[in-house]
């Protein structure tokens, strides 16, 4: 029976790798197609070109020195950039969008409200922890030169060697390229003035005159919306129309003013 189980085991590893790559490719291609309409109209060609480019880049890791490049990418292209992205994400969700409003959205989707302790964890504990980890990682890279483990044929053991100058430049590029889309996306959004993507010819621009809460049940004027529709309680997007209604989230300050008016 062992050949049968061995075959299943390696088929499982193959499927695991393929499923991981499917998710990774969609994580790259979907934002590109959403932000660039031209790429979205040529989805197949974009996918093929991306796979071919990834194939040629992957040849770097199949050389005799490929293990050193694998270690370099594994240590510096995911750890520090991931921490930076998480810091930006925490600030965006907990402070810019608002932790309380995020809890409101979770309540709309799950029909129960998470404990208020999550708000403090997102605002302070998680953010301070990630900032501290980011500072420690940066200080370690500044005061301690990055090293890698190499095999010494003379002594028959592994030794730690410092990266050469070209490798340090490559490490810096890996870190910068990994988190660069975050500030670039912020600058583009700031220059656009918070507007959505441009509407192409023939498409209908959703109305922006009406602003309401995400879970608002009040219909828009002159809008024949059936009460049987279930779209009114669904979570909404800032830019996507849901059914016959269009919602846009209010700033946190306006939410507070509206609640005060309701109480009065």
QUICOR-V757989 format. One record per run of one state. SS is the DSSP state (@ for helix, = for strand, . for the rest). FROM is the first residue (numbers start at 1). TO is the last residue. If there is no record, write none. Layout:
ss & from & to
SS & FROM & TO
SS & FROM & TO
This chain:
ss & from & to
. & 1 & 1
@ & 2 & 35
. & 36 & 36
@ & 37 & 40
. & 41 & 42
@ & 43 & 62
. & 63 & 65
@ & 66 & 76
. & 77 & 78
@ & 79 & 110
. & 111 & 116
@ & 117 & 143
. & 144 & 146
= & 147 & 152
. & 153 & 156
= & 157 & 162
. & 163 & 164
@ & 165 & 192
. & 193 & 230
@ & 231 & 233
. & 234 & 241
= & 242 & 242
. & 243 & 244
= & 245 & 245
. & 246 & 251
@ & 252 & 263
. & 264 & 264
